[in-house]
Amino acid sequence: MLSLTDCVAFSGLTPEQLDAVACFKHVPTVVAAEWAETVLDQPDGCATVEAALEAEVKLAHDHHLETEEGWQHGLEEFCHDHPHE
């Protein structure tokens, strides 16, 4: 059986990035991990994930200031680790 830690590791995202995606998609973290792993295998997957992270950072800026800093860091880290090809 896979644990949440295993699913996070397979997703290609950090825990804070997955938290932002889960909030954006309104799904549990484990579902966001599965979504990320699938999407990142697609040609435009990095852009799709980046757009979700950007949208959630903006939402956090407007409504959830306590999460904005962590999610902004997650977005910056994602952009560094997954540059556009």
Buried (B, 14 or more C-beta within 10 A) or exposed (E): EEEEEEBBBEBBBBBBBBBBBBBBBEBEBBBBBBBBBEBBEEEEBBBBBBEBBBEBBEBBBEEEEEBBEBBBBBBEBBBEEBEEE
